[in-house]
Amino acid sequence: MPKKVRPFILLSLAFILCSCASIDHIYSLNYKRFAFSHDQLAREGVVILPLTFNYEDAAYIKTAQDIFLRSFKGLQKDLNNLVEPSQIPDLAKQGGFEEEYRQLLDTDPKKDTPKALLIRKVGRAVEKRFLLWPDLVSTRLADGATQLKLTARIWDVDAGEIVWDASEEARGYEILIFPQTPAPFEKVMEAASIQLIRKMP
């Protein structure tokens, strides 16, 4: 092999092997109640509802939910007064609010506003003031990238209303010479979750 060609090949291989994912973000704050604060969340507790997503693959949904929960616990370490999604079914059975919890989860947050009565019933039954409801609005492959939109809403149980509502749109792809390759869903989901959770009060 000619000596002049060898460095070029080695450089090309190094570029490919060192390729990484690039994630673009668009954050939107839809609403925040003026008096709502992080101290309230830490002091009065939060219930994290199961992530909603119009997708039939249960394993896929669980992966997205696990990523969101892991990101939340990693970034909001002082919010240890919380109830995780996996804990709610047993609490609902013990507390006698299984039907109200089912009705709440049957509500599509993209189309309907949950009834304040259901919000209060579930929140008060587990003795937490706030409900956090994440929703993976959409995910798709387009223009050589994995794209998704993630929203999250925090409900005040006592008031029966939203106190924080925001969304994060993420677009991820692997940086290669050619062609551009969509980043793994897990990587884009994690990036979107982290960015959204960092913006929480």
C-alpha positions in Angstrom: 0.0 0.0 0.0 1.5 3.4 -1.0 2.6 5.4 2.1 0.5 8.5 0.9 -2.7 6.5 0.8 -2.3 4.9 4.3 -2.8 8.1 6.3 -5.9 9.0 4.4 -7.5 5.5 5.1 -6.5 5.6 8.7 -8.0 9.1 9.1 -11.2 8.0 7.4 -11.6 5.0 9.7 -10.9 7.1 12.7 -13.6 9.6 11.6 -16.2 6.8 11.2 -15.4 5.1 14.4 -15.5 8.3 16.4 -18.8 9.4 14.9 -21.4 10.5 17.5 -25.0 11.5 17.7 -26.0 15.1 17.2 -29.3 16.1 18.9 -31.2 19.3 18.0 -33.7 20.7 20.6 -36.7 23.0 20.6 -38.1 23.7 24.0 -41.5 25.3 24.5 -43.0 26.5 27.8 -46.7 26.4 27.3 -47.8 27.5 30.8 -46.4 28.1 34.3 -48.4 29.3 37.3 -46.6 32.3 38.8 -46.5 31.0 42.4 -45.5 27.5 41.5 -42.0 26.5 42.7 -39.5 23.6 43.0 -39.7 23.9 46.8 -43.4 23.0 46.6 -42.7 19.9 44.6 -40.0 18.8 47.1 -42.1 19.5 50.2 -45.5 18.3 49.1 -44.6 15.4 46.9 -45.3 14.3 43.3 -46.8 11.3 41.6 -45.3 10.4 38.3 -48.1 8.9 36.1 -47.2 6.3 33.4 -46.0 7.9 30.2 -48.7 7.9 27.5 -47.9 7.1 23.9 -50.1 6.0 21.0 -48.1 2.9 20.2 -49.1 -0.8 20.6 -45.6 -2.2 21.5 -45.6 -2.5 25.3 -41.9 -3.0 25.4 -41.3 0.1 23.4 -43.5 2.2 25.8 -41.8 0.7 28.8 -38.4 1.6 27.4 -39.5 5.2 26.9 -41.0 5.4 30.4 -37.9 3.9 32.0 -35.7 6.4 30.3 -37.9 9.3 31.4 -38.0 8.1 35.0 -34.3 7.4 35.2 -33.6 10.9 33.8 -36.0 12.5 36.3 -34.5 10.7 39.3 -31.0 11.5 38.1 -31.7 15.2 37.7 -34.2 15.9 40.5 -32.4 14.1 43.2 -33.9 16.2 46.0 -37.5 15.2 44.9 -37.4 11.9 46.9 -41.0 12.4 48.1 -42.4 10.8 45.0 -44.5 7.8 43.8 -43.2 6.0 40.7 -45.5 4.7 37.9 -44.9 1.0 38.9 -46.0 1.7 42.5 -49.4 3.2 41.6 -51.4 0.0 40.8 -50.7 -1.6 44.2 -51.5 1.7 45.9 -54.7 2.0 43.9 -55.8 -1.5 45.0 -54.9 -0.9 48.6 -56.6 2.5 48.7 -59.7 1.6 46.7 -59.3 4.0 43.9 -58.6 1.5 41.0 -61.6 2.6 39.0 -60.7 6.3 39.3 -57.1 5.6 38.3 -58.3 3.5 35.3 -60.5 6.4 34.2 -57.7 8.9 34.6 -55.4 6.7 32.4 -58.1 6.3 29.8 -58.0 10.1 29.2 -55.9 11.0 26.2 -54.0 14.1 27.3 -53.6 15.2 23.7 -57.3 15.4 23.2 -59.0 15.8 26.6 -58.6 17.5 29.9 -58.7 15.0 32.8 -61.6 15.6 35.2 -60.5 17.5 38.3 -62.3 15.0 40.4 -60.0 12.1 39.2 -56.9 14.2 39.6 -57.9 15.0 43.2 -58.9 11.4 44.0 -55.7 9.8 42.8 -53.4 12.5 44.3 -55.0 12.6 47.7 -55.2 8.8 47.9 -51.4 8.7 47.7 -51.0 11.8 49.8 -49.1 13.8 47.2 -50.0 17.4 46.1 -48.8 17.1 42.5 -49.2 14.8 39.5 -46.6 14.7 36.7 -47.9 13.3 33.5 -45.4 12.7 30.6 -46.7 12.2 27.1 -44.7 11.0 24.1 -46.7 12.9 21.5 -45.0 11.6 18.4 -41.9 9.8 17.1 -40.9 9.2 13.5 -38.0 8.9 11.1 -37.7 11.9 8.7 -34.9 13.5 6.7 -32.4 11.0 8.0 -33.1 11.6 11.6 -35.1 10.2 14.5 -37.5 12.9 15.6 -39.8 13.0 18.6 -41.9 15.3 20.7 -42.2 14.9 24.4 -44.5 16.9 26.7 -45.0 17.0 30.4 -47.7 18.5 32.6 -47.7 19.0 36.4 -51.2 19.1 38.0 -52.0 20.7 41.4 -54.2 18.1 43.1 -55.8 20.6 45.5 -56.7 23.1 42.7 -57.4 20.4 40.1 -55.5 22.4 37.5 -52.2 22.5 35.5 -49.4 24.5 37.1 -46.7 23.7 34.6 -46.9 22.6 30.9 -44.0 22.3 28.5 -42.7 20.3 25.6 -39.4 19.3 24.0 -38.9 18.4 20.4 -35.7 16.5 19.6 -34.1 15.5 16.3 -31.2 13.1 16.4 -28.8 11.6 13.9 -25.4 10.0 13.8 -22.6 12.1 12.3 -21.1 10.0 9.6 -19.3 11.0 6.3 -22.3 9.8 4.2 -25.1 9.0 4.5 -26.7 10.6 7.5 -28.0 7.9 9.9 -30.9 8.3 12.3 -29.8 8.1 16.0 -31.2 5.3 18.1 -34.6 6.1 19.6 -33.3 5.5 23.1 -30.6 8.1 22.7 -33.0 10.8 21.4 -35.6 9.9 24.1 -33.0 10.3 26.8 -31.8 13.7 25.4 -35.3 15.0 25.2 -36.2 13.8 28.7 -33.1 15.4 30.2 -33.7 18.7 28.4 -37.3 18.8 29.5 -36.7 17.8 33.1 -34.0 20.4 33.4 -36.6 23.1 32.6 -38.9 22.0 35.4 -39.3 24.4 38.3 
